[in-house]
């Protein structure tokens, strides 16, 4: 990725996976019924999207973080997002939070 903290792998099993650099388990897996063997993959320069091409000659676009809302955030949504991030950081060593973050 442009940030240098993650990398993406294209696979012949019709999927792409996003890995953090320091972990061996992927954090996101993308696959669709219509996608054939993935032959190329590229991060967008803003690190928000991943583009990949497959054997059926289509280029697909997916979000790097599947749960991330894109577009304009209201001030209320931004405050809620920041608050949730602070809670995750504060309780990151709690057993249940670790389990949720790992999955």
Secondary structure, 3 states (H helix, E strand, C coil): CCCCCEEEEECCCCEEEEEECCCCCEEEEEECCCCCCEEEEEECCCCCEEEEEECCCCEEEEECCCCCCCCCCCHHHHHHHHHHHHHHHHCCCCHHHHHHHHC
